């Protein structure tokens, strides 16, 4: 996420190393580079101008702590200003209304409204423990209603049926009545999009808004459209009272222009960011954490929250006890680790949130090939017998041929997996010994190659 911006800003701020203090000259030179980085990231020009001026004033003023190095001092000012333009603090969804609380989804066609409606339904069910109904007032796009019905079943939300013959406003009113009768907590109403903003679309969404009086009107926008996303959001905000923005396809956005422009241009907070098609890929938007990720300082808090939500804690505890007792880390344990990693969004998602990982490593980890390789490793382990998984040392040449054939891979792939397992086994052994974690980190130092994990 935002790899290009992260890489450019990191190089710019590193250039201040070795300087004795911040001066008007080195600040001016650095900010020229920061300005170019932001413009290349497709951040709106008014936002860039205001950002650069605010950083310049603070860097030359009293906000810089004298004990920091020039690079650290400017990073702090840039970080604070990034947080400021993205909204200072997290903006949560407002559920403090008489149920059913209506959430209206708006946006252009192709932005991901329907998928986001399902992701939000899942999040509200799992994180907020709310009962949720979804309904579609999109009578124009073929199969839009069926798509939402399928997704509703997947995320465990109730679905209010509608048809292409109905009027969108009538569907919206019927959905509110059905949600009231069913005593659900939240009704998420998906609406039609267009390929571009037009008056007919705006009239329709205004009419739906007036009919259901939603507690939240969320504008869903593709982050990869850069500052155009912010301009489109402003056009919608001029037509109806938006309460927040959801940025989708954030995993494919190497620039970051939308995230840095939306709040400034619309005055509305970014509430969620979405990545990928999976229904669990929706995160709350924390400006301070995103700023930290942009500056290459990681996002450990989000990583911890993600682990808490998605990791099987019983399995994790069993593995910890096993390692502590000095028992071997076998291939079944390795398969569990791959599965848990996949649940947390894959290796690329984890690397993106770890501090100190350069944009090059993050981009390498985002390569779809890594996901395929992980699935291949799981297939290889699944092709082994239970005894082979527990005692990998028994796997000889003929067993390797059988496993490779059963998993549709090559013997070299099986060898690579066994080598990877041995490396992890050694790390786990260090963790189980006295001073475990420190020993493991020393053992890992410098082991992560530029291309990523040794799969």
Protein Blocks (a to p, Z undefined) as FASTA:
>chain_A
ZZlmmmmmmmmmmmmgoiabdcfklmmmmmmmmmmmmmmnopafklmmmmmmmmmmmmmm
mmbcfkbcfklmmmmmmmmmmmmmnnopacdddfbbcdddddddeddehilmmmmmmmmm
mmmmmmnopacddddfbfkbghklmmmmmmmmmnopacddddfkbcfklmmmmmmmmmmm
nopabdcddddddfbdcfklmmmmmmmmmmnopabdcddddfklommlmmmmmmmmmmpc
cfbdcdehklmmmnommmmmmmmmnopacfbdcedjbfklcccddfklmmmmmnonajfk
lmmmmmmmmpcfklmmmmmmmmmnopacdfklmmmmmmmmmmnnpjklmmmmpghiafkl
mmmmmpmklmmmmmmmmmmmmmpcfklmmmmmlmcfklmmmmmmmnopafklmmmmmmmm
mmmmmmmmmmmmghklmmmmmmmgokacfkbpaZZ
